[in-house]
Amino acid sequence: MDPIAPLIQNFHAEGRPRVWSLVITIFGDAVKHRGGHIAGVRLQTLLERIGIESGAMRTALSRLAHDGWITRERQGRNSCYQLSQLGHQEFASATQLIYGAPQTKSVDRWTLASGETAPPNSIKIAPHLWLVAEDVGAGYLSVSGELGVIPENFFSRILSDDHRRALDMLSQDIKSVSNSDLEPLDAMAARTLLIHRWRRIVLRFSILPNELMPPEFRDPPPHDEMAAAYKRLAPMAEKWLDLRAGKLTPMPAASKDFDARFRDKT
């Protein structure tokens, strides 16, 4: 039985894959910390394991090259793809969100802010009213203090149906590989699909502080689940990036910032 079949099936069950988006995930997760470039044959091997045909890969790469995210160069008979300067810049802010450390301490000070635009890292409570787990800058009418009683209907308002479904699917995918001892390529494919789902969640929705998560998403919180799954899959997945087999040659050694993923830097 294919040990990562549930992840692959869930990925394709959501409709026609946006392969260009998946390729961006791969560049951010498996390429950026490995010298910023990847051979076409390695990329194709990974995508085929996920069920993406070579034609769809070529179309996605053409789109990304046209949009200025990547560049292509020939190395003998093979093609190599690398992040452009724009690609590196675009990944910088997203990387902090995607690979930030899970919350380890309770929030002691909350701010209720009113203004024309949303403060950074804020949670919308009502039109022009946000809750922030920190102080806000000038330009807002704000009140700060401890968080009091949270009414039950608050959770249905703060977590949309789409957000809830996305977190449910993430939890399902993580559980489907939690007890599997995976080979290097399978581990890399599983890590790719999990971080792709997580990336879409954190870039579309706010990462809620644990205190504001509905009870069913607190034990453990999704961020903790994702961090634990990533750390479990990472060693074997990195072995695949080091692999020399057939047409595959090892990628450059991992940069030091790889070890900081999902870890508190303080």
LUMBA-844248 format. One record per residue (C-alpha): residue number from 1; residue in one letter; z, y, x. Coordinates in nm, 3 decimals. Last residue first. Layout:
! residues N
PT; NUM; A; Z; Y; X
...
END
This chain:
! residues 266
PT; 266; T; 2.117; 3.353; 1.528
PT; 265; K; 1.774; 3.192; 1.504
PT; 264; D; 1.857; 2.986; 1.195
PT; 263; R; 1.614; 2.695; 1.189
PT; 262; F; 1.332; 2.618; 0.945
PT; 261; R; 1.080; 2.647; 1.230
PT; 260; A; 1.248; 2.758; 1.552
PT; 259; D; 1.136; 2.452; 1.749
PT; 258; F; 0.773; 2.560; 1.705
PT; 257; D; 0.851; 2.895; 1.869
PT; 256; K; 0.847; 2.731; 2.211
PT; 255; S; 0.475; 2.660; 2.204
PT; 254; A; 0.348; 2.306; 2.150
PT; 253; A; 0.139; 2.156; 2.428
PT; 252; P; -0.238; 2.196; 2.405
PT; 251; M; -0.419; 1.943; 2.181
PT; 250; P; -0.480; 1.592; 2.306
PT; 249; T; -0.838; 1.457; 2.286
PT; 248; L; -0.977; 1.275; 1.985
PT; 247; K; -1.321; 1.118; 2.018
PT; 246; G; -1.177; 0.768; 2.054
PT; 245; A; -0.801; 0.803; 2.096
PT; 244; R; -0.591; 1.062; 2.280
PT; 243; L; -0.297; 1.164; 2.064
PT; 242; D; -0.087; 1.473; 2.129
PT; 241; L; -0.154; 1.618; 1.782
PT; 240; W; -0.073; 1.274; 1.641
PT; 239; K; 0.258; 1.274; 1.828
PT; 238; E; 0.336; 1.607; 1.664
PT; 237; A; 0.322; 1.435; 1.325
PT; 236; M; 0.568; 1.171; 1.449
PT; 235; P; 0.819; 1.434; 1.560
PT; 234; A; 0.763; 1.667; 1.260
PT; 233; L; 0.816; 1.429; 0.968
PT; 232; R; 1.197; 1.435; 0.957
PT; 231; K; 1.222; 1.804; 1.043
PT; 230; Y; 0.975; 1.885; 0.767
PT; 229; A; 1.159; 1.674; 0.511
PT; 228; A; 1.492; 1.841; 0.595
PT; 227; A; 1.345; 2.191; 0.573
PT; 226; M; 1.174; 2.116; 0.243
PT; 225; E; 1.487; 1.978; 0.084
PT; 224; D; 1.695; 2.272; 0.207
PT; 223; H; 1.445; 2.519; 0.062
PT; 222; P; 1.434; 2.325; -0.265
PT; 221; P; 1.814; 2.353; -0.312
PT; 220; P; 2.004; 2.024; -0.276
PT; 219; D; 2.177; 1.984; -0.511
PT; 218; R; 2.092; 2.328; -0.646
PT; 217; F; 1.767; 2.284; -0.836
PT; 216; E; 1.906; 2.120; -1.151
PT; 215; P; 2.176; 2.390; -1.176
PT; 214; P; 1.920; 2.674; -1.206
PT; 213; M; 1.890; 2.875; -0.882
PT; 212; L; 2.060; 3.215; -0.876
PT; 211; E; 2.348; 3.125; -0.643
PT; 210; N; 2.106; 2.947; -0.409
PT; 209; P; 1.925; 3.275; -0.335
PT; 208; L; 1.576; 3.270; -0.485
PT; 207; I; 1.270; 3.247; -0.266
PT; 206; S; 1.036; 3.479; -0.456
PT; 205; F; 0.720; 3.330; -0.605
PT; 204; R; 0.354; 3.327; -0.499
PT; 203; L; 0.382; 3.323; -0.121
PT; 202; V; 0.691; 3.099; -0.125
PT; 201; I; 0.540; 2.845; -0.366
PT; 200; R; 0.192; 2.830; -0.211
PT; 199; R; 0.342; 2.772; 0.133
PT; 198; W; 0.569; 2.497; -0.001
PT; 197; R; 0.271; 2.309; -0.148
PT; 196; H; 0.078; 2.342; 0.177
PT; 195; I; 0.391; 2.251; 0.375
PT; 194; L; 0.421; 1.926; 0.182
PT; 193; L; 0.051; 1.840; 0.206
PT; 192; T; 0.033; 1.911; 0.579
PT; 191; R; 0.355; 1.722; 0.655
PT; 190; A; 0.220; 1.419; 0.470
PT; 189; A; -0.112; 1.434; 0.657
PT; 188; M; 0.066; 1.470; 0.992
PT; 187; A; 0.302; 1.182; 0.910
PT; 186; D; 0.008; 0.966; 0.803
PT; 185; L; -0.174; 1.045; 1.127
PT; 184; P; 0.134; 0.960; 1.337
PT; 183; E; 0.233; 0.637; 1.154
PT; 182; L; 0.492; 0.676; 0.883
PT; 181; D; 0.834; 0.519; 0.833
PT; 180; S; 0.881; 0.586; 0.463
PT; 179; N; 1.210; 0.645; 0.283
PT; 178; S; 1.169; 1.014; 0.203
PT; 177; V; 0.793; 0.987; 0.149
PT; 176; S; 0.781; 0.994; -0.232
PT; 175; K; 1.101; 1.201; -0.248
PT; 174; I; 0.931; 1.497; -0.082
PT; 173; D; 0.634; 1.481; -0.318
PT; 172; Q; 0.853; 1.464; -0.627
PT; 171; S; 1.066; 1.757; -0.507
PT; 170; L; 0.757; 1.968; -0.444
PT; 169; M; 0.620; 1.877; -0.785
PT; 168; D; 0.943; 1.989; -0.955
PT; 167; L; 0.944; 2.313; -0.756
PT; 166; A; 0.589; 2.392; -0.867
PT; 165; R; 0.670; 2.305; -1.228
PT; 164; R; 0.971; 2.542; -1.224
PT; 163; H; 0.765; 2.826; -1.077
PT; 162; D; 0.493; 2.777; -1.337
PT; 161; D; 0.751; 2.768; -1.618
PT; 160; S; 0.904; 3.091; -1.489
PT; 159; L; 1.243; 3.097; -1.317
PT; 158; I; 1.435; 3.422; -1.377
PT; 157; R; 1.415; 3.414; -1.753
PT; 156; S; 1.514; 3.052; -1.811
PT; 155; F; 1.793; 3.093; -1.557
PT; 154; F; 1.939; 3.399; -1.731
PT; 153; N; 1.972; 3.212; -2.061
PT; 152; E; 2.282; 3.037; -1.928
PT; 151; P; 2.469; 3.361; -1.861
PT; 150; I; 2.568; 3.438; -1.498
PT; 149; V; 2.925; 3.570; -1.467
PT; 148; G; 2.987; 3.820; -1.190
PT; 147; L; 2.800; 3.885; -0.866
PT; 146; E; 3.001; 4.100; -0.627
PT; 145; G; 2.916; 4.465; -0.562
PT; 144; S; 2.637; 4.716; -0.531
PT; 143; V; 2.488; 4.974; -0.771
PT; 142; S; 2.149; 5.130; -0.707
PT; 141; L; 1.921; 5.414; -0.812
PT; 140; Y; 1.634; 5.362; -0.573
PT; 139; G; 1.434; 5.583; -0.338
PT; 138; A; 1.644; 5.532; -0.028
PT; 137; G; 1.692; 5.184; 0.108
PT; 136; V; 1.829; 4.872; -0.056
PT; 135; D; 2.143; 4.678; 0.030
PT; 134; E; 2.137; 4.299; 0.029
PT; 133; A; 2.093; 4.006; -0.211
PT; 132; V; 1.870; 4.217; -0.435
PT; 131; L; 1.855; 4.226; -0.815
PT; 130; W; 1.573; 4.432; -0.962
PT; 129; L; 1.516; 4.676; -1.249
PT; 128; H; 1.187; 4.859; -1.307
PT; 127; P; 1.108; 4.638; -1.610
PT; 126; A; 1.382; 4.374; -1.634
PT; 125; I; 1.561; 4.136; -1.395
PT; 124; K; 1.300; 4.116; -1.118
PT; 123; I; 1.431; 3.947; -0.807
PT; 122; S; 1.405; 4.140; -0.480
PT; 121; N; 1.310; 4.032; -0.128
PT; 120; P; 1.171; 4.379; -0.049
PT; 119; P; 1.239; 4.645; -0.316
PT; 118; A; 1.010; 4.640; -0.622
PT; 117; T; 0.837; 4.966; -0.707
PT; 116; E; 0.919; 5.250; -0.950
PT; 115; G; 1.295; 5.233; -0.922
PT; 114; S; 1.618; 5.068; -1.036
PT; 113; A; 1.833; 4.859; -0.804
PT; 112; L; 2.116; 4.613; -0.871
PT; 111; T; 2.260; 4.526; -0.532
PT; 110; W; 2.450; 4.213; -0.436
PT; 109; R; 2.717; 4.164; -0.171
PT; 108; D; 2.889; 3.837; -0.086
PT; 107; V; 2.585; 3.607; -0.076
PT; 106; S; 2.690; 3.252; 0.006
PT; 105; K; 2.614; 3.125; 0.353
PT; 104; T; 2.361; 2.872; 0.484
PT; 103; Q; 2.039; 2.986; 0.317
PT; 102; P; 1.743; 2.786; 0.445
PT; 101; A; 1.578; 2.897; 0.771
PT; 100; G; 1.242; 3.072; 0.753
PT; 99; Y; 0.930; 2.864; 0.805
PT; 98; I; 0.715; 2.981; 0.514
PT; 97; L; 0.845; 3.335; 0.486
PT; 96; Q; 0.844; 3.413; 0.857
PT; 95; T; 0.503; 3.249; 0.899
PT; 94; A; 0.352; 3.464; 0.623
PT; 93; S; 0.415; 3.784; 0.818
PT; 92; A; 0.249; 3.661; 1.138
PT; 91; F; -0.028; 3.451; 0.983
PT; 90; E; -0.242; 3.749; 0.889
PT; 89; Q; -0.225; 3.889; 1.242
PT; 88; H; -0.327; 3.561; 1.404
PT; 87; G; -0.618; 3.525; 1.163
PT; 86; L; -0.732; 3.883; 1.225
PT; 85; Q; -0.737; 3.814; 1.599
PT; 84; S; -0.952; 3.511; 1.524
PT; 83; L; -0.803; 3.165; 1.495
PT; 82; Q; -0.993; 2.889; 1.667
PT; 81; Y; -1.249; 2.626; 1.583
PT; 80; C; -1.406; 2.385; 1.830
PT; 79; S; -1.741; 2.216; 1.777
PT; 78; N; -1.850; 1.905; 1.963
PT; 77; R; -2.167; 1.806; 2.142
PT; 76; G; -2.074; 1.996; 2.456
PT; 75; Q; -1.796; 2.233; 2.361
PT; 74; R; -1.950; 2.465; 2.103
PT; 73; E; -1.761; 2.765; 1.970
PT; 72; R; -1.640; 2.867; 1.629
PT; 71; T; -1.437; 3.164; 1.511
PT; 70; I; -1.167; 3.185; 1.246
PT; 69; W; -1.023; 3.425; 0.989
PT; 68; G; -1.313; 3.672; 0.980
PT; 67; D; -1.418; 3.626; 0.617
PT; 66; H; -1.748; 3.468; 0.725
PT; 65; A; -1.561; 3.229; 0.955
PT; 64; L; -1.325; 3.132; 0.674
PT; 63; R; -1.617; 3.073; 0.437
PT; 62; S; -1.809; 2.867; 0.691
PT; 61; L; -1.497; 2.661; 0.760
PT; 60; A; -1.452; 2.588; 0.389
PT; 59; T; -1.816; 2.483; 0.347
PT; 58; R; -1.794; 2.257; 0.651
PT; 57; M; -1.476; 2.096; 0.519
PT; 56; A; -1.631; 2.034; 0.178
PT; 55; G; -1.924; 1.860; 0.347
PT; 54; S; -1.687; 1.648; 0.556
PT; 53; E; -1.515; 1.504; 0.249
PT; 52; I; -1.150; 1.579; 0.168
PT; 51; G; -0.934; 1.277; 0.078
PT; 50; I; -0.615; 1.363; 0.264
PT; 49; R; -0.702; 1.122; 0.545
PT; 48; E; -1.049; 1.282; 0.548
PT; 47; L; -0.884; 1.619; 0.611
PT; 46; L; -0.696; 1.489; 0.913
PT; 45; T; -0.997; 1.321; 1.070
PT; 44; Q; -1.215; 1.627; 0.998
PT; 43; L; -0.971; 1.855; 1.178
PT; 42; R; -0.963; 1.621; 1.475
PT; 41; V; -1.344; 1.599; 1.490
PT; 40; G; -1.381; 1.976; 1.457
PT; 39; A; -1.168; 2.033; 1.764
PT; 38; I; -0.870; 2.264; 1.714
PT; 37; H; -0.777; 2.609; 1.844
PT; 36; G; -0.469; 2.833; 1.837
PT; 35; G; -0.305; 2.693; 2.151
PT; 34; R; -0.093; 2.436; 1.974
PT; 33; H; 0.151; 2.664; 1.788
PT; 32; K; -0.130; 2.810; 1.576
PT; 31; V; -0.302; 2.476; 1.521
PT; 30; A; -0.076; 2.243; 1.325
PT; 29; D; 0.107; 2.454; 1.065
PT; 28; G; -0.083; 2.781; 1.041
PT; 27; F; -0.423; 2.626; 1.111
PT; 26; I; -0.349; 2.339; 0.874
PT; 25; T; -0.237; 2.575; 0.596
PT; 24; I; -0.554; 2.779; 0.643
PT; 23; V; -0.754; 2.456; 0.612
PT; 22; L; -0.576; 2.382; 0.283
PT; 21; S; -0.674; 2.726; 0.155
PT; 20; W; -1.038; 2.671; 0.254
PT; 19; V; -1.026; 2.334; 0.079
PT; 18; R; -0.942; 2.482; -0.259
PT; 17; P; -0.899; 2.140; -0.413
PT; 16; R; -1.066; 2.063; -0.747
PT; 15; G; -0.789; 2.006; -0.994
PT; 14; E; -0.415; 1.956; -0.971
PT; 13; A; -0.455; 1.578; -0.968
PT; 12; H; -0.602; 1.601; -0.616
PT; 11; F; -0.271; 1.706; -0.459
PT; 10; N; -0.064; 1.472; -0.674
PT; 9; Q; -0.285; 1.178; -0.574
PT; 8; I; -0.259; 1.264; -0.205
PT; 7; L; 0.118; 1.292; -0.221
PT; 6; P; 0.153; 0.967; -0.417
PT; 5; A; -0.083; 0.783; -0.174
PT; 4; I; 0.129; 0.865; 0.131
PT; 3; P; 0.251; 0.511; 0.206
PT; 2; D; -0.087; 0.347; 0.124
PT; 1; M; 0.000; 0.000; 0.000
END
